[in-house]
């Protein structure tokens, strides 16, 4: 997993974080997310995210041949 944030820019883009990950399959990703959401520490953190996250987007990308 990699995380990025804008180094230079203007406006709200300065407060944008990008998390990038690669998965062998959607089933593998789903299993990892289920495990993460079952973790008590993660469950305790989730409500706190609402205070700092205004919006979020999920994108699925695939490499071009």
C-alpha positions as CSV (number, residue, x, y, z in Angstrom):
1,X,0.0,0.0,0.0
2,X,1.2,3.5,-0.9
3,X,-0.1,6.8,0.3
4,X,0.4,10.2,-1.4
5,X,-0.5,13.8,-0.7
6,X,0.0,16.9,-2.9
7,X,3.2,18.7,-2.3
8,X,2.4,21.9,-4.2
9,X,-0.9,23.2,-5.5
10,X,-3.8,25.5,-4.5
11,X,-7.3,25.2,-3.1
12,X,-8.6,22.1,-1.4
13,X,-6.3,19.9,-3.4
14,X,-3.7,20.5,-0.7
15,X,-5.8,18.4,1.6
16,X,-6.2,15.4,-0.6
17,X,-4.7,12.1,0.3
18,X,-4.4,9.2,-2.2
19,X,-4.0,5.6,-1.0
20,X,-2.9,3.1,-3.7
21,X,-2.9,-0.6,-3.4
22,X,-2.6,-3.6,-5.7
23,X,-4.6,-6.8,-5.4
24,X,-4.4,-10.1,-7.2
25,X,-8.2,-10.2,-7.4
26,X,-11.3,-8.5,-6.2
27,X,-11.9,-11.5,-4.0
28,X,-8.5,-11.0,-2.3
29,X,-9.3,-7.3,-1.8
30,X,-12.7,-8.1,-0.3
31,X,-11.2,-10.6,2.1
32,X,-8.6,-8.1,3.2
33,X,-11.2,-5.4,3.7
34,X,-13.5,-7.8,5.7
35,X,-10.5,-8.7,8.0
36,X,-9.7,-5.0,8.4
37,X,-13.3,-4.1,9.3
38,X,-13.5,-6.9,11.9
39,X,-10.4,-5.6,13.7
40,X,-11.5,-3.9,17.0
41,X,-8.8,-1.2,16.6
42,X,-10.1,-0.4,13.2
43,X,-13.7,-0.3,14.5
44,X,-12.6,2.2,17.1
45,X,-10.9,4.4,14.5
46,X,-13.8,4.5,12.0
47,X,-16.0,7.0,13.9
48,X,-13.1,9.4,14.2
49,X,-12.6,9.5,10.5
50,X,-16.0,11.2,10.1
51,X,-14.5,14.3,11.8
52,X,-11.7,14.7,9.3
53,X,-13.0,13.2,6.0
54,X,-15.3,15.4,3.9
55,X,-15.7,13.1,0.9
56,X,-14.0,10.0,-0.5
57,X,-13.9,8.2,-3.8
58,X,-12.9,4.7,-4.7
59,X,-11.5,3.9,-8.2
60,X,-10.6,0.6,-9.7
61,X,-7.9,0.9,-12.4
62,X,-6.4,-1.7,-14.6
63,X,-3.1,-1.4,-16.6
64,X,-3.4,-1.0,-20.4
65,X,-1.8,-3.7,-22.5
